[in-house]
């Protein structure tokens, strides 16, 4: 049956199931009136559950060594031009100390898949942070691990885990990753994390090479099935030293549209206005908030390693994207009509 995009937005808003062809039509739509309706509905839903609150997460990029070779990623194993580094436990705790003073109550430990950081080492890091800051949440973003590893991380005190599915279509997945990686394993990890009791975040890049609108709809439907607590999406951005160096980056407008659709379909999810969004447009972060996002993840890594964690070209890590730029960020967020809060900020779902 024919549905115009306005009806699709109302269906998303009221929780009525929507069909693939309706979402495709909405994703194709460039009518400013309809796009504004989508945005304002998403903002309304976000305000219903979270008011104008914006949660901040301190991102600690603790290693850029990675055994994987994802074609899109600047810290892939075969990028010989990447200068590799690892933070020590002391470095990480120092980041947390600085972050805590600034008002961060969630620390996100993100890294490549680095064998140096064994299960025991990661558990020790988690336990050390939790011992010092029992009122804070620890989030991990360290890729695919065994169920036993995940369980050990959880037992050591980790609260949340971010693992983007990257794309929910097998064929597309195999165009973004080498043969030794599979969507099946990625999905199994996500379900394992959920069954252990983690608050789980997933997501994908918008405009990644070879992505079709069909793929995007599959991503949206997959998240509908997974029902994650957190949804991280951002534009794909080219990295000059990867096999995708000649592919163009994803667009601001499409990313904003997808954020709004996801906000409508996941009213209580925590959705960051990602660094990638902030990196492709000077107001990307603020526009992300206005489109339905309610989390920002400033960089808490030591300044001397920030430019080494280059997932994509021109990745922001200074100014409003840096923990020490928090005051500037607070002001920008307030100007956009929202407010950064000092809160552990658990998902309300
Ligand atoms: N090793 C961890 C963390 C990966 S980095 C893991 O596998 O989960 C975090 C996210 O950055 C990735 O999930 C990916 O979606 C995103 N990313 C990587 N390269 C990117 C690029 N070129 N453009 C935009 N986002 C990218």
Boltz pocket constraint, residues with backbone or C-beta under 6 A from the ligand:
constraints:
  - pocket:
      binder: B
      contacts: [[A, 72], [A, 73], [A, 74], [A, 110], [A, 111], [A, 112], [A, 113], [A, 141], [A, 142], [A, 143], [A, 144], [A, 162], [A, 163], [A, 164], [A, 166], [A, 204], [A, 205], [A, 234], [A, 235], [A, 236], [A, 237], [A, 238], [A, 239], [A, 276], [A, 311], [A, 312]]
      max_distance: 6.0
